[in-house]
């Protein structure tokens, strides 16, 4: 699968088993989990995806709509 390389913005390849991201243009090579963290820290618009990689959210609430505004 083709995805955007966070280092050079060219096309990178995500392995079929979603384990590795590699870019032939700049030699970027990283596990998919690390890639997700990398882009989330690099670009604020992706920071919400880090929630998928955090530990348990047991005991936490999502808040009300008023708190989300």
C-alpha positions in Angstrom: 0.0 0.0 0.0 1.3 3.5 -0.9 1.4 6.1 1.9 3.1 9.5 2.3 6.6 9.4 3.6 6.8 11.7 6.6 10.5 12.5 5.9 10.5 13.5 2.2 6.8 13.6 1.4 7.2 11.1 -1.5 5.4 7.8 -1.8 6.4 5.2 0.8 5.3 1.6 0.9 3.4 0.1 3.8 4.0 -3.7 3.9 0.9 -5.9 3.4 1.0 -7.0 7.0 1.1 -3.4 8.3 4.4 -4.0 10.0 6.9 -1.7 8.2 6.9 1.5 6.3 9.7 2.0 3.8 10.6 4.8 1.4 12.9 4.2 -1.6 13.5 7.9 -2.1 15.1 8.8 1.3 15.7 5.3 2.8 13.1 5.9 5.5 12.5 2.6 7.3 10.3 2.3 10.4 7.8 0.0 12.0 4.2 1.0 11.4 3.6 1.7 15.1 6.7 4.0 15.3 5.5 5.6 12.0 2.2 6.5 13.5 3.9 8.1 16.5 6.3 9.9 14.3 3.7 11.5 12.1 1.5 12.3 15.1 4.3 14.2 16.7 5.4 15.8 13.5 2.0 17.1 12.4 -0.5 18.3 15.0 -3.5 17.4 12.8 -2.7 13.7 13.4 -2.1 13.9 17.1 -5.5 12.3 17.9 -4.4 9.0 16.4 -2.0 8.5 19.3 -5.0 7.5 21.4 -5.1 4.2 19.4 -1.6 3.4 20.7 -2.0 4.4 24.4 -2.6 2.0 27.3 -5.9 1.4 29.0 -8.5 4.2 29.2 -10.4 2.4 31.9 -11.9 4.9 34.3 -11.6 7.8 31.9 -14.5 9.6 30.3 -14.9 11.2 26.9 -16.3 14.3 28.4 -19.4 16.2 27.3 -20.0 18.0 24.1 -19.7 21.3 26.0 -16.2 20.3 27.0 -15.2 19.4 23.4 -15.9 22.9 22.0 
